[in-house]
């Protein structure tokens, strides 16, 4: 049996190496890595599946999701505590609406819980993302960070979680690049509790396809695969088409390119902010998909991009009240934000 398996492995590995020669000419290094790794895995899977009778008790065991809070109590209540282990969450919004800010907020909440967060940025510089975490964690506006270096360091030193921000140039990294980086971190003893990819649409597909929608669909499938293999939640984002630019509520119909990329996600919410909303630091979240609870709900939000402060409001009346008097609300927000300095 072992001799036969070794023979099969050699044959499959030979085929993989022959295929890699052609891929080498086109510099498809990530695809070469995938082809070779798949060949080496032959015969390594000893899981023959779920035996309906022998594994009877397993069906009645409580499955532990170990969800990580979104930082919004109302949303946590709707999705059973947050995004769980091996789950994929997607934030959908038009350009300039604050997708990256939302991802930083989600990462910050994980840090507050003492989790290890690995944040991949494919658009912004790693130092810019790090500064946004500084602002979100401390409440100090982004424009004032340079003048509050000591205070920021003092506050973030008490945070139990750890953050690694890895920058890749746009369309240079693939899902295989992310997987390889996570494996390197594990060898150094760093085991991520949450992975953030900002954002998936900017990844380069491992394998080129004839249509872009098929490439995008495969990217999200591969990210879900990483979440399952690493046993941690992954948050990413996606951009809407032009119909979502000034929409009050963005539904999944406004998703750009491949609609199928949302089929594999466990949790999807959209962020919509009209011009008037941005002036008043307001907006709306629409729960588009929720495998662990109800969806189709609209939640009013307060979003101050100056210091990455995002809150879900109690009801629509509170949203209208905030929008009606943005100046007074901004003053009150600044007063609360700097209360710790006034009390010194």
C-alpha positions in Angstrom: 0.0 0.0 0.0 2.8 2.5 1.0 4.7 1.6 -2.1 1.7 2.3 -4.3 1.0 5.6 -2.6 4.7 6.7 -3.0 4.4 5.8 -6.7 1.2 7.8 -7.1 2.8 10.8 -5.3 5.8 10.7 -7.6 3.6 10.7 -10.7 1.5 13.5 -9.4 4.5 15.5 -8.4 6.1 14.9 -11.8 3.0 16.3 -13.5 2.9 19.3 -11.2 6.6 20.0 -12.0 6.0 19.7 -15.7 3.0 22.1 -15.4 5.2 24.5 -13.4 7.6 24.8 -16.3 4.9 26.5 -18.4 3.8 28.6 -15.4 7.4 29.7 -14.8 7.6 31.3 -18.3 4.6 33.5 -17.4 6.1 34.2 -13.9 2.9 32.8 -12.2 4.8 32.0 -9.0 1.8 31.9 -6.7 0.1 29.4 -9.0 3.3 27.3 -9.1 3.3 27.2 -5.3 -0.3 26.1 -5.2 0.2 23.3 -7.8 3.3 21.9 -6.0 1.6 22.1 -2.6 -1.5 20.4 -3.8 0.6 17.6 -5.3 2.5 17.1 -2.0 -0.8 16.8 -0.1 -1.8 13.7 -2.0 -2.8 10.9 0.5 -2.3 13.2 3.5 -6.1 13.5 4.3 -7.1 10.7 6.6 -10.6 12.1 7.2 -13.0 9.7 5.5 -16.1 11.8 6.4 -18.9 11.8 9.0 -20.1 8.2 9.7 -23.9 8.6 10.3 -24.1 5.9 12.9 -20.6 5.8 14.5 -20.5 9.6 14.8 -24.0 9.9 16.2 -23.0 11.8 19.3 -21.0 14.4 17.3 -24.2 15.8 15.8 -25.4 16.8 19.3 -22.3 18.5 20.5 -22.5 22.2 20.9 -20.4 23.9 18.2 -18.3 26.7 19.5 -18.1 29.7 17.2 -16.0 31.8 19.5 -17.4 35.1 18.0 -15.5 38.3 18.2 -17.6 41.3 19.0 -18.2 44.0 16.4 -18.2 46.6 19.1 -21.9 47.4 18.4 -24.1 45.7 21.0 -27.2 45.9 18.8 -25.4 44.2 15.9 -23.8 41.6 18.1 -27.3 40.7 19.3 -28.4 40.1 15.7 -25.5 37.9 14.7 -25.0 35.9 18.0 -22.1 37.8 19.4 -20.2 38.8 16.3 -18.2 37.1 13.5 -17.3 33.5 14.5 -14.4 31.2 13.9 -13.9 30.2 10.2 -16.5 32.7 9.1 -16.2 35.4 6.4 -17.7 38.9 6.8 -18.0 41.5 4.1 -18.5 45.2 4.4 -20.0 46.7 1.2 -19.9 50.5 0.5 -19.3 53.0 -2.3 -15.9 54.7 -2.7 -15.3 57.3 0.0 -18.1 56.0 2.3 -15.6 54.6 4.9 -15.1 50.9 4.2 -11.5 51.0 5.6 -12.7 53.0 8.6 -15.2 50.3 9.4 -12.6 47.6 9.1 -10.3 49.5 11.5 -13.2 49.8 13.9 -13.8 46.0 13.8 -10.1 45.3 14.3 -9.9 47.7 17.2 -12.7 45.9 19.0 -10.8 42.6 18.7 -7.7 44.3 20.1 -9.7 45.5 23.1 -10.7 41.8 23.7 -7.0 40.9 23.8 -7.0 39.2 20.4 -4.2 39.1 17.8 -5.3 40.9 14.6 -3.5 40.7 11.2 -4.5 43.5 9.0 -3.6 43.4 5.2 -3.8 46.7 3.4 -3.8 46.7 -0.4 -4.5 50.4 -0.8 -3.2 52.5 2.1 0.3 52.6 3.6 0.8 50.4 6.7 1.6 53.5 8.8 -1.6 55.2 7.7 -3.6 52.2 8.8 -1.6 52.1 12.1 -2.5 55.8 12.7 -6.1 55.0 12.2 -5.9 52.3 14.9 -4.2 54.9 17.1 -7.1 57.3 16.6 -9.8 54.7 16.9 -8.3 53.3 20.1 -7.6 56.6 21.9 -10.3 58.9 20.4 -7.7 61.5 19.4 -8.4 63.0 16.0 -6.2 61.9 13.1 -5.0 65.5 12.6 -3.9 65.7 16.2 -1.9 62.5 16.5 1.5 64.1 15.9 0.9 66.4 18.9 -0.1 63.7 21.3 2.6 61.1 20.8 3.3 60.4 24.5 -0.4 60.1 25.4 -1.1 57.7 22.5 1.8 55.5 23.5 0.6 55.4 27.1 -2.9 54.4 26.1 -2.0 51.7 23.6 0.6 50.2 25.9 -2.3 49.0 28.1 -4.0 47.2 25.2 -3.8 43.4 25.7 -4.2 42.5 22.0 -1.6 42.7 19.3 -1.7 44.1 15.8 0.3 43.4 12.7 -0.3 45.5 9.6 1.1 44.0 6.4 1.1 46.2 3.3 1.0 44.9 -0.3 0.9 47.1 -3.4 -2.5 47.0 -5.1 -3.1 43.9 -7.3 0.3 42.4 -6.4 -0.8 40.0 -3.6 -2.9 36.9 -4.0 -4.7 34.8 -1.5 -1.7 32.5 -1.6 0.5 35.4 -0.6 -1.8 36.0 2.5 -1.8 32.2 3.3 2.1 32.1 3.0 2.4 35.1 5.3 0.0 33.7 7.9 2.0 30.4 7.9 5.2 32.3 8.5 3.6 34.1 11.4 2.5 30.8 12.9 6.1 29.5 12.7 7.1 32.6 14.8 4.4 31.7 17.3 1.9 34.3 16.2 -1.5 32.8 15.8 -4.1 35.3 14.4 -7.5 35.5 16.1 -8.8 37.8 13.3 -7.7 38.5 9.8 -8.7 41.7 7.9 -8.2 42.2 4.2 -8.6 45.7 3.0 -9.9 44.9 0.5 -10.5 41.6 -1.4 -11.4 43.3 -4.7 -7.8 44.6 -4.9 -6.2 41.1 -4.6 -4.7 39.6 -7.7 -6.3 36.2 -8.7 -4.0 33.2 -8.4 -5.4 32.0 -11.7 -6.4 34.3 -14.6 -9.9 33.8 -15.9 -11.7 35.1 -19.0 -14.2 37.2 -17.0 -13.5 39.5 -14.1 -16.6 38.4 -12.2 -15.3 34.8 -12.1 -11.9 36.0 -10.8 -13.7 38.0 -8.0 -15.9 35.0 -7.1 -12.8 32.8 -6.7 -11.1 35.3 -4.5 -13.9 35.3 -2.0 -14.0 31.5 -2.1 -10.3 31.3 -1.4 -10.6 33.8 1.5 -13.3 31.6 3.0 -11.0 28.7 2.6 -8.2 30.5 4.5 -10.7 31.4 7.3 -11.5 27.7 7.6 -7.9 26.4 7.6 -6.7 29.1 10.0 -9.9 28.7 12.2 -10.3 32.4 12.6 -12.8 35.0 11.3 -11.9 37.1 8.2 -13.3 40.6 7.5 -13.0 42.2 4.1 -14.8 44.8 2.1 -16.2 45.3 -1.4 -17.1 48.3 -3.5 -20.6 49.0 -4.9 -21.4 50.0 -8.4 -22.4 53.6 -9.3 -26.0 53.0 -8.2 -24.8 53.0 -4.6 -23.0 56.3 -4.6 -25.8 58.4 -3.2 -28.3 55.8 -2.2 -29.9 56.1 1.3 -29.9 52.3 1.7 -27.6 50.1 -0.3 -28.9 46.6 -1.0 -27.0 43.7 -2.5 -28.2 44.7 -6.0 -25.6 47.5 -5.9 -22.7 45.1 -5.5 -20.1 45.7 -8.3 -19.1 43.0 -10.7 -19.6 39.5 -9.3 -22.8 39.1 -7.3 -21.8 35.5 -6.7 -18.9 36.5 -4.5 -21.5 37.1 -1.7 -22.8 33.6 -1.8 -19.8 32.3 0.2 -19.9 35.0 2.9 -21.5 34.3 6.3 -22.3 38.0 7.2 -22.7 41.0 4.9 -23.6 44.5 5.8 -23.6 47.7 3.7 -22.7 51.2 4.7 -24.5 54.1 2.9 -23.8 57.8 3.4 -25.4 60.5 1.3 -23.7 64.0 1.0 -26.1 65.3 3.7 -25.2 62.3 5.9 -21.5 63.0 5.6 -21.9 66.6 6.6 -23.8 65.5 9.7 -21.5 62.5 10.4 -24.5 60.2 9.9 -25.2 57.1 7.8 -27.0 53.7 7.6 -26.0 50.1 7.9 -28.1 47.5 6.1 -27.8 43.9 7.1 -27.8 42.2 3.7 -27.0 38.6 4.8 -26.8 37.0 8.2 -26.4 33.2 8.6 -26.7 33.5 12.4 -29.8 35.7 12.7 -32.2 38.0 10.9 -31.3 40.2 8.0 -32.9 42.9 5.9 -32.7 45.4 8.8 -31.6 49.1 8.5 -29.6 50.5 11.4 -28.8 54.2 11.7 -25.2 55.1 12.5 -23.0 57.9 13.7 -19.7 58.0 11.8 -17.0 60.6 12.6 -14.1 59.9 10.2 -11.9 62.4 12.0 -11.2 59.9 14.8 -12.7 56.7 13.4 -15.7 56.8 15.7 -18.6 54.7 14.5 -21.7 54.0 16.6 -25.0 52.4 15.9 -27.9 54.6 17.0 -30.9 53.3 18.8 -33.5 54.3 16.2 -34.3 56.5 13.2 -35.6 59.3 15.4 -32.1 59.7 16.9 -30.6 59.8 13.4 -33.0 62.6 12.4 -32.1 64.5 15.6 -28.4 64.2 14.9 -28.8 65.3 11.3 -31.0 68.3 12.3 -28.3 69.8 14.5 -24.9 68.6 13.3 -22.9 71.6 14.7 -24.3 71.1 18.3 -23.7 67.4 18.1 -20.1 67.9 16.8 -19.4 70.3 19.7 -20.8 67.8 22.2 -18.8 65.0 20.7 -15.6 67.0 20.9 -16.3 67.9 24.5 -16.9 64.3 25.5 -13.8 63.2 23.6 -11.4 65.6 25.4 -13.1 65.3 28.8 -10.1 63.3 30.1 -7.8 66.3 29.3 -10.1 68.8 31.0 -10.3 66.8 34.2 -6.5 66.7 34.6 
